[in-house]
Amino acid sequence: MEADAAAESVGASLSTSTSYETTVFGCTVPTVDLSTCASLLGEVVGTPPVAGGTLDDARRGVIA
């Protein structure tokens, strides 16, 4: 994943957590690279890097 590589290049780490009602995205980074983290989070949230159909499969599992 490109976002992971970009995060690691500045000493950051990306994280996610999901539950039935929420999805949380996080980024831990040294303060000097905060803008990199903000940019990466925007990219991941705006255009999730998941394989086609994966989100639909997950939705069907939650609705069932």
Protein Blocks (a to p, Z undefined) as FASTA:
>chain_A
ZZlmmmmmnopacdddddfkbccddddddfklmmmmmmmmmmmmmmccbdehklmmmmmm
mmZZ
